[in-house]
Amino acid sequence: MHNNTLIIIPAYNEELTIGYVVTLSKKYGDVLVVDDGSKDETFHIAISSGAHVIKHPRNMGKAQALKTAFKYAAEKEYEIIVCIDADGQHNPEEIPKLVEPILKDEADLVIGSRFLDGTKKKIPLYRRFGLWVLNTTANVSLNGTLKITDSQSGFRAMNRKALKEIMKINSNGYNVESDMLVYLAERGVRIREVPITVRYDVPNKHKKNPISHGFELLGGVNRPDRVQETIVPVYNAGFGSFHNRRRAVGLGASPLFRGRKGLHDPGRRSWNIHDNRNSAVRRRADTERAGKDGEGVRKGGMKLVRILRVAPDIYPYVVGGYGLHIHSLSLEQGRKGHHVEVYVISKEPGNEDRTYYSLQKFREIIRIWGNPISILYAFKLTKEWDNFDVVHAHSHLFITTLLAAILKQVHKTPLVVTNHGLVSQTAPKSINTIYNRVFGKYIFSVADSVIVYTSEEKRELTEWGIPPDKIKVIFNGIDTKLFKNTGEFKRKNIMWVGRLVPGKRPELAIAIFNKLREKYTNLDLKLILVGDGPLNGTTLNLVEKSPFKEDIIYLSFIPNEELPKYYSSAFIFLLTSTTEGLPRTVLEAFSCETPSVISKIPHLEEVIKKAGLMVEKNSIDNFLQKIEYLLENPKVQRKMGLIGRRKIEKHYSWDIFVTKNIKLYEALRRELR
């Protein structure tokens, strides 16, 4: 087999078979599972079996799952890509059979056919008839250029030439296999079939009624609107590198949380991208009726606010606290009836009407120290600024906020800036110093109001010369209904979550864990490392070099609704950053009754008090001392966990945070009148 092969497995509710398919497939290359919004344990079992997993927030269809996987394969420059179904019908041991014609340069796309060498006898009669109709239709669409015996086979292999063409196809639903053949044949891609075996006694049979599925496919074959000459936008869950398979051995061969369905409630979506379009239209109409006089419509006695949120990126396209914060705040404000629009910059521009708020993504032209820049973004912001009651920009460290500060001087709508930390964790120290002296101070001075999370941050900004009455301390909030102790057994897990950037120091977390494992040989210690970012490759190399790599579980991403289970199973949450604002991760851990051991950051002393321990920066020995204290004193650890939960409920409630933000907007609107 080729050593640069990616095996793609789109999966939806396949907990009974996904482990088997992944285990057999990974002998032939790297395995990528695209979990298309499963409500069962597919996600955890795939990880435990050794796959890299991208999880869609909801079921988006097989075509979208393949698009996500193809985009990933292209970005990582895999030479050979194999697609195989997750239900166990295909035999992964036959992967070499599909890859062989590509290695011999006899084909660009190879399809595994059920109809060669007499294997069709094993296919149920109704499926045999339906497939004959669909194959005939597909062959008619091919205009005699190619005869295909199994156009619907999901077991296929391709090279980079075929992948490049496939990414230009805009196809939806299960008819993606047919569309792929027609499109590639027209462009001279060499297509070949090889015989494969198929099982029909698998636990989860085809998820669609065969008759309705057939009509859906027939309606889609050879439709011209399914093809476009530009690469289609692909949902990107913000997942990280895949150069090394993630380690899940530390939790055994079984799923991490076997027997538990977790916190995901099928009746409640944590967020949606394309749902509720009609509600968004109604919200927009309501706010437009309010006019520009600042009065706003009322809902239950509350004046509704038109909010424009300005940020470089948003969850799930970026993994990290600020991206999730922006999404969650917009979601909750929209849920309360306010009209919320969010402007971000992306390599994949477009509009998304998410539940309770709308998102506009403007094309990125360049990125400097993590800061994306877009010309269209600037034009749109200038045009729309005064159509809103407030413009809310996040973090003075982003160029999007600097642009907002410049535009504020020629617009009347007030500008609010939330500080997410005074120092960048990606830019060099010298750049930080210059930027804050010149641009940081300018941004905070121009803003009508500045939100900070702690009194210490307010003191620092006051020393910069920012008027204290302009600075509002609003504690960051956590959804205590989602983030709570889920009752998982408290293992000796140490959890680290964050962006893989220099300021977060993931390498320190690995070094601390190595020292602990050297000392506590009899304890079943594990490090759960969750993150993505520029240091992805470096971090993975450190994991591989660790003498205890089998006990380090690296996860590039965990969906927000899954995080409470991981926090709840951890004994300690570890924060190794050199600087922070008010990290959501610490608050989330507290809310799940898990104490934290963190770097000494002055403005976090009050937050951490009695619910965790603080150590001197850059001192592995001090970190070890604090962690060992909690490991050897489980009663203290438990008491700190309970204090942390009470502290969150009293001071860091998400509802309180959202309400205080809205009250600030209303006060600024009154001042404007």
N, C-alpha and C positions, 0 to 999 in steps of 0.2 A: 504493500500500500504506500501511497505518496505520503510523505511526512508533513505535508501542509494541507490536510484534508479537514473540512468541517462537515459534521453530520448534523443536519437540521431536523428537529422533531417538533412540529406544531402540536400542541396538546390542549384539550379542554375536558376537564373532569375525567382524567385517565389514571386515577390513583392505583387501580388494580393492575395496570400493565406497564406504567411508565418506568418503574424501577428495572423491570426485566429488559425493556427495549434499550434503556440507557446503558445498562451493564454490558450487554452484548455488543452494542454499537461502539463503545469507547475503545475497543480493541483496534479499531480501524481509523481513529482520528479524534480530534476534539469534538465534543458533543455540545450543541446548543439547543436547549428546550425553550420554546416560546410558549409560556403558559398564558393562554388566551382568556384570562379572567376566570379561571377555575374556582369553584366554591368548595372543592374537596381538598385533599392533601397532596395534590399533584406537585405543587410548588416545592414542598419540603422533601418529598420522596425523590424528586429529580435531583435536588441539591445533594441529598444524602447518598445518592447513587453515583455522584461524581460529575454531574453535568453543570454547565454554566446555564443560568436561567434568567430569561427576560420575562417579566410578568406584565401583561396588559391590565389596566385597572378594571376593565369589564370585558365581556365577550364581544370581540370586534370582527369575528369571522376568520375563516382559514386564509383567505387572500391577504388580509391585513397581517396575520401572523407570519405568513411567508415573506411579505414585504419587509417586515421588521428584521427577519432573519437574513434576507438577501442584502439589505443595507449594511447589516453588521458584517457579513461575509466580505462585502466589497471594501469596507473601511479597513478591515484587518488583512486584506489582500491574500485570502486563501486561494490556492490554485485549483482545488477540486472541491465541489460542494455536492453533498448527497442529501436528498430529502427522503424521509421515511415516516410513515404514520405511527402514531403513539399507541394505537389500540392493540398491537400485537399481531395484526394480520400478516405483516411482512416479516421475513426472517432476516435479522441483521447479518447473519452469517453469509448472506448472499451479496453483501455490499461489494466485495472484491470483484464479483461477476459483472456488476454495473460499471465499476471504475476501469476495468481492464481495457475496453475499447478507447477510452479517453487517453489512458497512458500510452497506448499504441498509436495515438493520433489518427484513429479511424472514425471518431465521432466527437462532436461538441456537446451533445445532449444524448443521454442514454436512458431509455424508458424500460422499466421492468414490466413485462407483459404477462398477464394471466392466461392468454389465449395461444401461446406458443407451446409446442411439444405436448399437446393434448391435455394441458393442465385445466382447460375450461370445464372438464367433466366434473370437477370438484365444486364448481360455482353453482349456487342455487339457481333453479330454472328462471325465476322471475328476474333475478339480477342479470342472468345471461342474456335474456331478451332485452332488458333495458339498456345494457351496455352495448348490445348490437345496434340498437337504434342510435344511441349517442355516438358510437364509433363511426357509423355510416354518415351521420350528420357532419361530424368533424372532417371526415375524408372528403365529403362534398365541398366543404369550406376550403380544403386544401387544393381544390381544382386539379386533382390528379398528380400534383407534384410529389406526393408522398402517401404511402398506404400505411395507416396505423391500425394495429389490432387492439390496443388498449389505451384509448385517449384519456381515460379517467384515472389511470394509475398514479398513486401518490408516491410511488417508490421510483426515484429517478436520480441520475447523477449528471453533473455538468462541469464544464471548465469555465475559466474567467471570461472567455469570449461570449459564451451563452449567457452567463450571469449579467454581463454588461447590457445585453439586449433585453433581457427579462426585466431589468429594473426600469425600462421605459414603458412597461405595460401597466395600464390602469384597469385592473380587473377586480371584481368583488365577488365574495361568496365562493362556493365550491367549484364554479366553472373556471377557476383560474387555470387548471390543468389544460383544458381545451384551448382557452385563449392563448396560453403559452405556446402550444404547438403551432397554431395558425400563424401567430406573429413571427415566430422564429423561422418557420419554413419559408415565409415570404422574404426573409432577409438572408437567406443562404446559409443558415446554421445547419450543420450536418447532424441529422437525427437518426438514431438507430434503436432498435428494440432488442432485448435479451429475455429469455424465459425466466420466470420466477415462480415460486410457490406461494400460495395464499391460504391462510386459515380463516374459516368462517364460524369457528366455535369459540371465538374470543368473548370475554365478559361484556364489553360494551360494543354492541354492533353499531352500524351506521346510525348517526344521530338524527337523520332526516328520513321521513317517509319516502320509500323508493319512488313512488309515483310523482309526488309533488317535487321531489328532488330532480327527477328526470325532466319535468316541464321547466323547472328553473334553469337547468343546464341548457336545454334546447333553446330557451329564450335568449340565452347569453352568447351562444356560439356565433362567432363571426360578426358580432355587432361592432360597427365602426367606432362607436363612442367609447369602446373599451380600450382603445389604443391611443396614446398620445406620444409625441416626440420629445417630451421633456420628462425628466425623472420625477416620479410622483412623490409628494411628501409622505414620509413614513413615520408612524408613531414611534418616538424614541423615548424609551422609559428611563433614559439617563444611566444606562448600565455601563460598567467599566470594562477594562481590558480582559482578554481571555487567553493571554499567552500561556498561562499555566492553569491547569484545572484547579478549581477551588478545593480546599481540603474540608471534608465533612466527616473525616474518620473519627474525630474526637467524640462524636455523639453516637458512634456505632453504625452498623449497617442499616439499622432501622430508622424510620423517619424521626426527626427531632421531637415532634410532639405527637406521636402515634396515639390514635384513639381519641383525639380531641379535635373538634371541628373549628376551634379557634374563635376569634372575635368577629369574623366576617359574617354578617347577617345578610342573606340573599335579598331581603326586603329593603336593605338600607345601603345605598352607595356612598362610599366616602367622598367620591367626586365623580363627575361625568364630564366628558368633553363635548359631545354633540347633542345631549338631551335637552329638553325643555326650551326649544327654540321659541315656541309660542309664548311661554312665560317671559322670556327675554324681550320679545317684541312688546308685550303688555307693559313691562317695566319701563321700557324706553318711552312708550306713549305717555305713561303716567308722568314721567319726569319732564317730558317736553311740554305737557299741559301746564306744568308749574311755571313755565316762562323763564325769563332771565332776571326776574326782580328779586330772586333770593328767597321768596316765601316758601316754595316747595309745597307739594301735596301732603296731605296728612293721612296717616294710617294708625288708627287706634289712638289718636291724640298726638302722635309723633310726626314731626316734620321730616319728610324724606329728603335725602341728600344725593346730589349727583356727584359721584366720585370718579376721578381719573387717577389711576394708580400707575406710577412710572417706575420701571425696573429693567435691569438688563436681561433677566431670565426668570423662570418660574418653574415650580414643581409640576410634573415630574421630569421636565427636560433638564433640570439641574438638581443634583442631589446635595442637600445641605440645608441648614436651618433657615436661611433667609428666603430661599425659594419656596419652601413649605409654608413659612410664615406669610408670605405674600398671597399664596393660594388660599390658605385657611382664612385669613382676614377678609379677603375679597368674597369668599364663599359665605361667610357668616354675615357680613354686611348686606350682601344680596339677599340672603335668606330673611333678613329683617325688613326687606322691602325697598332698600336703597338701590339706586341705579349705579352699578359699578362696571367700569371698563378698565382693562389693564393693557398697557403698551409694553411689549418686550422686543428684543432683537434676536433674530434666529437665522441660521443658515437655511432653514426651511420656512420661508414666509407663508402667511396665510391667516385666516380668521377661524376662531373656534368659539362656538356659543356654548360655553360650559354651564352647568347647572348654577343658576343664580348670578352669573356674571359673564361678560364677554371678553375675549382675548384677541388682541391683534398682534401678529408677529411680523416685524419688518426685517427686510433682508440685511444680513450682516455683511459688511464689506471688508472689515479688518478687525483684529482683536489684539489689544495691548495689555499685558499683565492681567489677563482674564476679563478685560473690559471690551465688550463688543461695540462697534461703531456702525451707525446706519444714517445715511443722508435722508432717506425717506422718513425715518423716525422723527428727525428734527423738523421737517416740513409739516408732518401731520400734527405734531405736538403744538407747533406755532398756530396752525389753523384752528384746532379744536379747543385750545386752552380755556377760553372764556365761555365755552358752552357748558362748563361744569361749575359746581359750587366750590369745589376744592380740588387741588392737585396734590397728591400724596406721593412723594419720592422716597425711595428706600436706600439708605446708606450713602453718606457723603463721599465714599470712596469710589463710587461708580461714575463714569462719564455721563450716564443718563441723568444723574442727579445734578451734575455740574451744568449740563445743558438746561435743565429745568430752572436752575438758579439764574442763569443768564436770561432766559425767556421771561422769568418772573418780573424783571425790571421794566418790561414793556407790556405787561398784562395786569389786570386788576384782580383776577381770581386768586385767592390766597394759596400759598405754597406751604405744605407741611413736610418736614424731613424727619425720618426716623433714623436714629443712630444705631447701627448694628455692630458697633465696635469702632474705636477711634483709629486703629492701626490695621492696615491690610496684611493678610497672612500670605500673600503671594508676591508682593512687590518687595524689593530690597529696602533695608532700613533707611538708606540715604534718600531714596525716592519718597518713602513715607514721610520723612521729616520735611522735605521741600514741599510736597503736595499739601500737607496739613497747614504749613505756615502760609501758603499762598491761597490754594483753592479751598481747603477744608474750612478755614476761617471765613472765607468769602461766602461759601454756601450757607453756613449757619447764620451769618449776618444778614443775608438777603431773605432767608426763609421767614415767614410770618410766625411759625411756631416750630419748635424742635422737640421731638419725643425721645427721651432717654429711658433706660430701664432701671437705673440705680441712682441714688443720691450722689455717689462718688463720681459718676460720669457727669452729673450736673455741675459738681464742684470743678472738675477739670475744664469743662467748657466755659465756665465763668472766668477761670484763669486765662482763657484764650481771649477774653474780652466780650463774650456773648452776654447780652443782658439776661439776668437770672429770671425775670418775669416772662421771658420768651421760651424758657426751657421747662417742659412739663415732664415730670417723672411718672411714667405709667409702667408698672411692672408687667413684663411679658407674661403671657398666659398659656395655659395648657388645658386641653379638653379632658377634664377629669373623668368624663363618662367613657371615653375611649382608653385613656392611659390610666389603668388601674391594675392592681395585682390580680392576675388571671388565675391564680391558684397553682401555677406550675411549681414543680418541685425545685427548691433552691439548690442547684448544683454548685460546685466550686468553679463557676464560670466568671471570668473577668471580661466585661464588655467594653469595647471602645467603638465609638461612632463618630464619624466626621469626614469632611473633605480631605482628600489626600494631598495636602499642600504643606509647604515647609513650616508654617506657623502652627499647624496642628500636631506636628512631630509624631507621626505614626511609628517612626523608627524607634523612638523612645519607649513606646508601649511594648514593642516586640522585645526590646532589650530587657525591660523590666520583667516581662513574662519569662524569658529565658533564665534569668537569675532565680526567679521564684521556683521554676521547675527543677533547677539544680538543687535547691535546698529541700523542697518538699517532694521527695521522690515517691512517697507513699500516698499522696493526695491526687485525686483525679482532677487536676487543674486543666482548664481549657481557656484559651483566649478567643473570644468572638470579635473579629475585626470587621467592621462594616464601613465601607467608604469607597469613593471613586474620585479621581482627579489627576492632576499632572504627575504625581508621584506614584501612580499605579504600578508601573513597571518596577520601579525601585523597591516599593513595598513588597511586591510579589517575590522579588529576588531575595529579599531579607527573610521572607517566610520559608523559601526553598532552602536557604542556607542554615536555617535554625535547626539545631539538633533535636528540637521538639516540634518539628513542622507537622507531625501527625496530630498534635494537640492544638494547632492553630486553625481556626475555622474562618476562612476569608469569604465574605459575602459582599459583592460590589454594591448591592442594593437590597433593601427589604421594604416592601410596600408599607405605607404608614399604618394601615390597620393591622399589620402583622407584628409591628414592633413591640407592643405590650407583652406578648408572650416571651420574647427574647429578654426584655428588661426584667420580667418577673422571674425568669429562670436564673438570672445572674446574681451572684453574691455581692459583687462590687461593680460600680461603673467607674471607669478610668478616664480622666481628662488630662491630656499632657500638653495642652496648648501654651504658647508663650503669651498670648493675649486673647481676650474674648470680649464680647459685649455681655449679654446675658444668655448663655448658651441654652437653647431649647433642650438639648440632649440631657443636661443635668436635671432640668425641671421634669422632663419625661421620666427619667429614672426615679426621681423622688416620688412622682405621682404613682409609680408602680412599686413603691416601698423598697427601692434599692438604693442604699447609700452610695455616695461618690467619694472618690479620692482624687483631688484635683491639684493642678499647679497653683502656686500662690499668686493670685491676681487680686489686687487690693479691693476693687469694688465688688468682688464676689464673697468677701468675708462674711457679710451679714446673711447672704443667701445660703452659704454652706453651713453656717453655725448650727451645731448640734445634730445636723442631718448628714454630715460627712466630715472628711478630714482634708486639710490643706497642707501642702508641702512646699519647700523652696524649689524654685525653678531649676531645671537641668541637674537635679540631684537624684540619681537612680537609687542611692542608698536611702534617702529620705522617703521616696515612694515605697520602697520595699518595707521600710519600718512601719509605715502607716497601714499598708495592705496586710502585712503579717499580723499586726495588732487586731485587725478585724477578723482575719482567718482564725486566730487563736481565741477570740472572744465573740462567739456567735450571738450571745445575748445582747452585747453592745451593738452588734451589726443589726439585729432585729429591732432594737429600740430606735436606732437611728433611722431605719426604714419607715417606722411608724411616724416618727417626728417629721420626716420629709413629706409624707403624704398629708399630714395635717397642715403643714406649712403651705403646700400647694393649694389645698382647699380654701385656706383662709386668705392668702395674699396673691396667689397666681392663677386665679380662675380665668378661663378664656372668656366667659361671658362678661366678667367685669372689665377685662382688657378691651373687648370690642365696644362695649357701652361707653367707656371713657374716651375712646377714639372718636366716636360719633358725637359726643358732647363737645369735644374740642372743635370738630368741624362746624357744629352749629354756632358755637361762640364766635368763631372767625367769620362766619357768614353774617352774624348780627353786627359785628364791628364794621364789616364792609358797607352795610346799609347806613 
